[in-house]
Amino acid sequence: MATMAECRSALDTLSDNLAGADGDVRGAAALDRSLSCHIRDLDVTFTGRLANGRIQVLDAFEGLPREKAQIRLAMTGDDLVAMVNGELNFTKAWGSGRVGLEAGFRDLLKLKSLL
């Protein structure tokens, strides 16, 4: 089971990957939205912003998100680490329910290029 530190590191790596992207991925990452990522097996939520092509983690706390972020993710720590490492396909994990993604319709359309 991935630790809280490994999950935080995976989010930092994802942020670096988004910042270095180009084309459609870069455009999707350019959104300015609040973001939460609930790690189910650790019962920890990371909150922050997707802004300027990066994920800025601002806080982490036990339990479910306290406020409804504009983009909401939920998954296990192992799945987060596996996705960032390229070992788990996000689209398949989302389709099977392993990964939860909730956002407004327009944001989902923008984010589809990240999938």
N, C-alpha and C positions, 0 to 999 in steps of 0.2 A: 504494500500500500504506500502510495506517494505521501511524503510529509508536507506540512504546510510550507516549509522552505522550498521544497522542490516545486510545489505548485506556483509559488511566487516567482521563482526563477523561470518557470515555463511561461508565465505571463510576460515577464521581461523579455524573454527570447521571442515570443510572438510579437511583442511591440517592436523589437528590432527588425524582425522580418517584414512587418507592415511598413516600417519607415523606409526600408530598402526596396520596396516593391515599385513597379511601374505599371503603366497602362490602366486597365480596368480595376485591378486590385488597388492601385494607388488612389484612384478616384473614390472607391468605396471606403477606403480607410480614411479619407479626408472628411468624413462626417464629424460633426461636433455633437456628441450625445453622451448622456450619462450611461454608465455600464455597471452591471453587477455580474459576478460569477460565483455561484454557489457550488461548493465542493461537497457533494452529498455524503461521501463516506467519512469525511472529517467534520461535517456539519460546521463549515466555515464559509463565510462569504467575503469575497474581495470586492470592493467598490471603487469606482473611479470614473474616468472619462476616456472616450475615444475622441481624440482631438489632434489636429495637425498631423495626421497619419501615424499616431502613436497611441498606445494604451498607457494611460497614467493611473497607476494604482494609488489611491489616496488613503485607503483604510482597509482593515481586515478585522472581522469580529466573528464570534461564535453565533451560530444559528442562521435562520433564513434572512434574506435582505430586509432591512428595516423600512426602506422606502422603495417604491417601484421605479426602477431605472428605465430609461428609454430602450435600452438593449439589455436583455436578461439571458444569461447562460446558466445552465445547471448540468453537472456531470460529476463523475468520480475523479479523484486526483490522478489515478492511473490513466484514465482516458484523456485528461488534459495533457499530461506529459507525453503520452503516445501520439496525440494529434500534432503537437508542436514538433515532435521528433520525426514526423512523417510516417509513423507506423500505424496510424488509424485514420481512415478517410472520414472527414467531417460529414459529408453528405450521407454516407451509409450509416454512420453512427446517429445522425439526426433522424434519418428515416426509420431506423429501428427503435428509436426512443432512448438510446443510450445517452444521447446528448439532447438537452432541451435548449431551444432558442426561441425567445419571444421578443417581438419588436413590432412597431407599427408597420403597416403594409408598405409604405414608401421606403422605409429603412430596409425591410426585407428584400425589396427589389434591388436596392443598392448593394446590400450585403451578399446577394447571390453570386456576385463575381468573386467573392472571397472563398466561396465553396468550390 
